[in-house]
Amino acid sequence: MLVASSAAPGLLGRWVFGTLPQLKQTAQVIGAAPVGKLFTGLVSQEPHLKLPESVQRKARALALKLL
């Protein structure tokens, strides 16, 4: 599972920054096959930000694919 976050809004962060492609390439180099990817944005608005329910659901669904 590839997980990345950004202070920028989610869509903008995915488009502007190359974090997920870099993580995918790193996984391939070490011989891993990612089961999915999760990117969330606007994570720097509060010191102890709680992830939105939709992001939590996606994280749980991806975690189940690992089992």
N, C-alpha and C positions, 0 to 999 in steps of 0.2 A: 504494500500500500504506500503510495507516494502522498505525502502531506506537506503542504506549503501554505504560508500565510503572508499577508501584506498589510501595510497601513493604508494602502490605496483601496478604493472600492474593488470588490471581487472581479468583475468583468475587466476593468481597466488593469488591475494587477496581473491577471492571467495574460492579457494581451501585450502589455509593455515589458514585463519582466520574463526572463527565460528560465525561471526556477524549475518548473515542472519538466521541461525538456532536459535540463541538466540532471535532474534527479533520475529521469528515465534512462539516460545514457549511463549514469553511474551504476544503476541497478544492472544494466546489461553487461557492464564491464566486470562486475563481480559475479555474474552468472545468475542473477535473480530475475524472476518474471513478475512484474507488478500485477496485482489483482485489480487495481483501480487507482484513481487519483482523487484527492480532495484538496481544494483550494478555497480559502476563505479570506475575505478582505475586511478592512476597517477594524483591525484588531488592536490598534493603539489608541482608541478613543478613551478607554478607561484602564486604570491600573490592573484590575482583576475582572476583565471582561468575561462574561459567560457566553459560550457559543450558542448561537441561535438553534432552536429545536431542529430545524431542517438540516443543519450541518451535523448535529449530533446523530440524527437518524441515518444520514449518509455514512458517517464514521462507523456506526454500529453495523450497517449492512456490509460495508467493506471488511470489517473485522470478522464477520461470519464467513466471508469467502476465504479467509486465511485458515480457518479450521477444517 
